[in-house]
């Protein structure tokens, strides 16, 4: 039950744009600017809720979620936002966003459901978050961001056929009507945006097939990683990627980065069924796959970048990982 630093950062910077110093906001939350700018850092539910509460208190904006969502851009959603921008159709963009939403927040469950001539995007806060102060703002922010996104992606003034919120009727109804420009129900059974199927068939004006394939593959990989790997393993992987230059960092450096002794790190990994060497090998494989798919790099350059003494050793390792030589793998991706 957590949320990415990118979302927390956007909430706080939007609040700061209304006149509250960012340092005052972070101090009230007990977090540092370093944590805020670390895209791999995730904040627990309690702090996410407190972020909404403090931001509303400091700004006096009771519709902060709604307003911050409409002001957010695609970079706010990180990899998922870029994937939406490079999707072939609006339906695909929303489908991928719903599939990979948990990469930056697992506090809201999102579904895209086709029914006849319409498709509904539904947002359901998880039970632990549903009664929190921030749930309303998180849902409204996601829904207003979605409306802004579908119009930007298609360069069309798309009007949903129906909007609903589970919250009670607000005093400031004009703000909702201005953003959604559709019939809105409050006190409904679900939070929902319903679109015409024909609108969702519209092409995304920034579609790039190559980037879409790469981003979709990476998002899928990250989702599997997020679901299956223990936190310590993810931390070691992050250190290896972060510290990788012309060669991979050794065990002692990674342990020091994680504020552990080498013996403690090895023991804790072993208890989880992993070794440092296994994680290093998997990380090397993932970086190799990314390099090989980029024709900018020759195979000898890739071997050098990954720390192999000879290209032939890299070729043998790559074939062991994928069943193909680097050349065969690159040609298969054309």
C-alpha positions as CSV (number, residue, x, y, z in Angstrom):
1,X,0.0,0.0,0.0
2,X,2.1,2.8,-1.3
3,X,2.5,5.6,-3.8
4,X,5.5,6.8,-5.9
5,X,7.5,9.8,-5.1
6,X,6.6,11.3,-8.5
7,X,2.9,11.7,-7.4
8,X,3.8,13.0,-4.0
9,X,6.2,15.5,-5.7
10,X,3.5,16.7,-8.1
11,X,1.0,17.2,-5.3
12,X,3.5,19.2,-3.2
13,X,4.7,21.3,-6.1
14,X,1.2,22.1,-7.2
15,X,0.5,23.2,-3.6
16,X,3.7,25.2,-3.7
17,X,2.6,27.0,-6.9
18,X,-0.3,28.4,-4.8
19,X,2.2,30.2,-2.5
20,X,3.3,27.7,0.1
21,X,7.1,27.2,0.2
22,X,8.0,23.6,-0.7
23,X,10.4,23.4,2.3
24,X,7.5,24.2,4.6
25,X,5.4,21.4,3.1
26,X,8.2,18.8,3.2
27,X,9.0,19.8,6.8
28,X,5.4,19.3,7.9
29,X,5.5,15.8,6.4
30,X,8.9,14.9,7.9
31,X,10.4,14.1,4.5
32,X,13.5,15.4,2.7
33,X,13.8,16.9,-0.8
34,X,16.2,14.1,-1.6
35,X,13.4,11.5,-1.0
36,X,11.0,13.6,-3.0
37,X,13.3,13.7,-6.1
38,X,14.2,10.0,-5.9
39,X,11.9,8.4,-8.5
40,X,12.4,4.9,-7.1
41,X,11.3,5.9,-3.6
42,X,7.7,5.0,-2.6
43,X,5.8,6.5,0.3
44,X,3.4,4.5,2.5
45,X,-0.4,5.0,2.6
46,X,-0.3,7.1,5.8
47,X,2.2,9.6,4.4
48,X,0.3,9.8,1.1
49,X,-2.9,10.6,3.0
50,X,-1.1,13.2,5.2
51,X,0.3,14.8,2.0
52,X,-3.2,15.5,0.7
53,X,-4.3,16.7,4.1
54,X,-1.4,19.1,4.7
55,X,-1.5,20.4,1.1
56,X,-5.2,21.2,1.4
57,X,-4.7,22.8,4.8
58,X,-1.8,25.0,3.6
59,X,-3.5,26.1,0.3
60,X,-7.1,26.3,1.4
61,X,-8.1,24.6,-1.8
62,X,-10.8,22.1,-1.0
63,X,-10.6,20.8,-4.6
64,X,-6.9,20.4,-4.7
65,X,-7.0,16.9,-6.3
66,X,-9.3,18.0,-9.1
67,X,-7.2,21.1,-9.8
68,X,-3.8,19.3,-9.6
69,X,-5.0,16.6,-12.0
70,X,-5.9,19.1,-14.7
71,X,-2.6,20.8,-14.3
72,X,-0.5,17.7,-14.4
73,X,1.4,16.6,-17.6
74,X,2.3,13.1,-18.9
75,X,5.7,13.2,-17.1
76,X,3.8,13.1,-13.8
77,X,2.9,9.5,-14.6
78,X,6.5,8.6,-15.5
79,X,6.9,5.6,-17.8
80,X,3.1,5.1,-18.0
81,X,2.6,8.6,-19.2
82,X,5.2,8.2,-21.9
83,X,3.6,4.9,-22.9
84,X,0.2,6.7,-23.2
85,X,1.8,9.3,-25.5
86,X,3.2,6.7,-27.8
87,X,0.2,4.4,-28.0
88,X,-1.6,3.8,-31.3
89,X,-5.1,4.6,-30.2
90,X,-6.8,6.3,-27.3
91,X,-8.3,3.0,-26.2
92,X,-4.8,1.4,-26.0
93,X,-3.5,4.4,-24.1
94,X,-6.2,4.0,-21.4
95,X,-5.9,0.2,-21.4
96,X,-2.1,0.4,-20.7
97,X,-2.6,3.1,-18.1
98,X,-5.1,0.9,-16.2
99,X,-2.8,-2.1,-16.5
100,X,0.3,-0.4,-15.3
101,X,-1.2,2.1,-12.8
102,X,0.2,0.1,-9.9
103,X,3.7,1.0,-11.0
104,X,3.2,4.4,-9.3
105,X,0.3,3.8,-7.0
106,X,-1.5,0.7,-5.6
107,X,-4.0,2.8,-3.6
108,X,-6.6,2.9,-6.4
109,X,-7.7,0.0,-8.6
110,X,-8.5,1.0,-12.2
111,X,-10.5,-1.0,-14.7
112,X,-11.4,-0.3,-18.4
113,X,-14.7,-2.1,-19.2
114,X,-16.4,-2.3,-22.6
115,X,-20.2,-2.5,-22.6
116,X,-22.0,-2.2,-25.9
117,X,-21.3,1.1,-27.6
118,X,-19.5,2.5,-24.6
119,X,-16.4,1.9,-22.5
120,X,-16.2,2.8,-18.8
121,X,-13.0,3.7,-16.8
122,X,-13.7,2.9,-13.2
123,X,-11.6,3.9,-10.2
124,X,-12.0,2.1,-6.8
125,X,-9.8,3.1,-3.8
126,X,-8.6,0.0,-1.9
127,X,-10.5,-0.6,1.3
128,X,-7.6,0.6,3.5
129,X,-7.6,3.9,1.6
130,X,-11.3,4.4,0.9
131,X,-12.1,6.1,4.1
132,X,-9.0,8.3,4.2
133,X,-9.0,12.1,3.6
134,X,-6.9,11.8,0.5
135,X,-9.0,9.2,-1.3
136,X,-11.4,11.8,-2.7
137,X,-8.6,14.0,-3.9
138,X,-6.6,11.1,-5.4
139,X,-9.7,9.9,-7.4
140,X,-10.7,13.3,-8.5
141,X,-7.1,14.1,-9.5
142,X,-6.8,10.9,-11.6
143,X,-10.1,11.6,-13.3
144,X,-9.4,15.2,-14.2
145,X,-5.9,14.1,-15.4
146,X,-7.6,11.5,-17.6
147,X,-9.9,14.0,-19.2
148,X,-7.1,16.4,-19.9
149,X,-5.0,13.5,-21.2
150,X,-7.5,12.1,-23.7
151,X,-8.0,15.6,-25.2
152,X,-4.2,16.2,-25.5
153,X,-3.6,12.7,-27.0
154,X,-6.1,13.2,-29.8
155,X,-6.2,16.9,-30.1
156,X,-10.0,16.6,-30.0
157,X,-12.5,18.0,-27.5
158,X,-13.7,14.6,-26.3
159,X,-16.9,14.8,-24.2
160,X,-17.6,11.7,-22.0
161,X,-21.2,10.5,-22.0
162,X,-21.4,10.1,-18.2
163,X,-19.4,10.9,-15.1
164,X,-20.0,9.6,-11.6
165,X,-18.4,10.1,-8.1
166,X,-19.1,8.2,-4.9
167,X,-18.7,11.4,-2.9
168,X,-21.6,13.7,-2.0
169,X,-22.8,16.6,-4.1
170,X,-20.2,19.5,-3.8
171,X,-20.7,23.2,-3.3
172,X,-18.4,24.1,-6.2
173,X,-20.2,22.1,-8.9
174,X,-19.0,24.6,-11.6
175,X,-15.4,23.4,-11.3
176,X,-16.5,19.8,-12.1
177,X,-18.7,20.9,-15.0
178,X,-16.0,23.0,-16.5
179,X,-13.5,20.1,-16.6
180,X,-15.8,17.1,-17.5
181,X,-18.5,19.0,-19.6
182,X,-20.9,16.1,-19.2
183,X,-23.7,14.8,-17.0
184,X,-22.3,14.2,-13.5
185,X,-23.8,12.0,-10.7
186,X,-22.6,12.3,-7.1
187,X,-23.3,9.8,-4.4
188,X,-23.1,7.1,-7.0
189,X,-22.0,3.5,-6.6
190,X,-18.7,4.0,-8.4
191,X,-16.2,6.6,-9.7
192,X,-16.5,6.4,-13.4
193,X,-15.8,8.1,-16.8
194,X,-17.8,6.6,-19.7
195,X,-16.7,7.2,-23.3
196,X,-18.1,6.4,-26.7
197,X,-16.2,3.5,-28.3
198,X,-15.9,5.6,-31.5
199,X,-14.0,8.2,-29.5
200,X,-11.6,5.7,-28.1
201,X,-10.8,4.4,-31.6
202,X,-9.2,7.8,-32.4
203,X,-5.5,7.7,-33.1
204,X,-3.0,9.2,-30.7
205,X,-1.3,12.0,-32.5
206,X,2.1,11.3,-31.0
207,X,2.1,7.5,-31.7
208,X,5.5,6.0,-32.2
209,X,5.4,2.2,-32.8
210,X,9.1,1.6,-31.9
211,X,8.8,3.6,-28.6
212,X,5.5,2.0,-27.8
213,X,6.9,-1.5,-28.1
214,X,10.0,-0.7,-26.0
215,X,8.0,1.2,-23.3
216,X,5.3,-1.5,-23.1
217,X,8.0,-4.2,-22.7
218,X,9.7,-2.3,-20.0
219,X,6.4,-1.5,-18.1
220,X,5.5,-5.2,-18.3
221,X,8.9,-6.2,-16.9
222,X,8.7,-3.7,-14.1
223,X,5.2,-4.9,-13.2
224,X,6.4,-8.5,-12.9
225,X,9.4,-7.3,-10.9
226,X,7.3,-5.3,-8.6
227,X,4.9,-8.2,-7.9
228,X,7.5,-10.9,-7.4
229,X,10.7,-9.7,-5.9
230,X,11.5,-8.9,-2.2
231,X,12.3,-5.3,-1.4
232,X,16.0,-6.0,-0.6
233,X,16.5,-7.6,-4.0
234,X,14.9,-4.5,-5.7
235,X,17.2,-2.3,-3.6
236,X,20.3,-4.2,-4.8
237,X,19.1,-4.0,-8.4
238,X,18.6,-0.3,-8.0
239,X,22.1,0.2,-6.7
240,X,23.6,-1.9,-9.5
241,X,21.8,0.2,-12.1
242,X,22.6,3.5,-10.3
243,X,26.3,2.8,-9.8
244,X,27.0,1.1,-13.1
245,X,29.5,3.0,-15.2
246,X,32.1,1.2,-17.3
247,X,31.8,-1.7,-14.9
248,X,29.4,-3.0,-12.3
249,X,30.0,-2.1,-8.6
250,X,31.4,-4.8,-6.4
251,X,29.5,-6.3,-3.4
252,X,31.3,-4.1,-0.8
253,X,30.2,-0.9,-2.6
254,X,26.6,-2.0,-2.8
255,X,26.5,-3.1,0.8
256,X,28.0,0.3,1.8
257,X,25.3,2.1,-0.2
258,X,22.6,0.1,1.6
259,X,24.3,0.8,4.9
260,X,24.9,-2.9,5.6
261,X,28.0,-5.0,6.1
262,X,28.9,-7.4,3.2
263,X,28.3,-10.4,5.5
264,X,24.8,-9.0,6.5
265,X,23.8,-8.4,2.9
266,X,24.9,-11.8,1.8
267,X,23.1,-13.5,4.7
268,X,19.9,-11.5,4.2
269,X,19.9,-12.3,0.4
270,X,20.5,-16.0,1.1
271,X,17.6,-16.1,3.5
272,X,15.4,-14.8,0.6
273,X,16.8,-17.4,-1.7
274,X,19.1,-15.1,-3.7
275,X,22.8,-14.4,-4.1
276,X,24.5,-11.1,-5.0
277,X,26.0,-12.8,-8.1
278,X,22.6,-14.0,-9.3
279,X,21.2,-10.4,-9.0
280,X,24.2,-9.0,-10.8
281,X,23.9,-11.5,-13.6
282,X,20.2,-10.7,-14.1
283,X,20.9,-7.0,-14.1
284,X,23.7,-7.4,-16.6
285,X,21.2,-9.4,-18.8
286,X,18.6,-6.6,-18.6
287,X,21.1,-3.9,-19.6
288,X,22.5,-6.1,-22.4
289,X,19.0,-6.6,-23.8
290,X,18.4,-2.9,-23.9
291,X,21.8,-2.2,-25.6
292,X,21.4,-4.9,-28.2
293,X,18.0,-3.6,-29.3
294,X,19.6,-0.2,-30.0
295,X,21.4,-0.3,-33.4
296,X,23.5,2.7,-32.3
297,X,25.8,0.3,-30.4
298,X,28.1,-2.3,-32.0
299,X,28.3,-5.7,-30.2
300,X,32.0,-5.1,-29.4
301,X,31.0,-1.7,-27.7
302,X,28.3,-3.4,-25.7
303,X,30.7,-6.1,-24.6
304,X,33.1,-3.4,-23.4
305,X,30.4,-1.4,-21.7
306,X,29.2,-4.5,-19.8
307,X,32.7,-5.3,-18.6
308,X,33.5,-8.3,-20.8
309,X,37.2,-8.9,-21.7
310,X,36.2,-10.2,-25.1
311,X,33.2,-10.0,-27.4
312,X,33.1,-13.8,-27.8
313,X,32.5,-14.1,-24.0
314,X,29.6,-11.6,-24.2
315,X,28.2,-13.5,-27.2
316,X,28.2,-16.8,-25.3
317,X,26.6,-15.2,-22.2
318,X,23.9,-13.6,-24.4
319,X,23.1,-16.9,-26.1
320,X,22.8,-18.6,-22.8
321,X,20.3,-16.0,-21.6
322,X,18.2,-15.8,-24.8
323,X,19.0,-18.7,-26.9
324,X,20.1,-16.4,-29.7
325,X,23.3,-14.5,-30.5
326,X,23.2,-10.7,-30.2
327,X,23.0,-10.4,-34.0
328,X,20.1,-12.9,-34.2
329,X,18.3,-11.2,-31.4
330,X,18.7,-7.7,-32.9
331,X,17.4,-8.9,-36.3
332,X,14.4,-10.6,-34.7
333,X,13.3,-7.2,-33.3
334,X,13.3,-5.4,-36.6
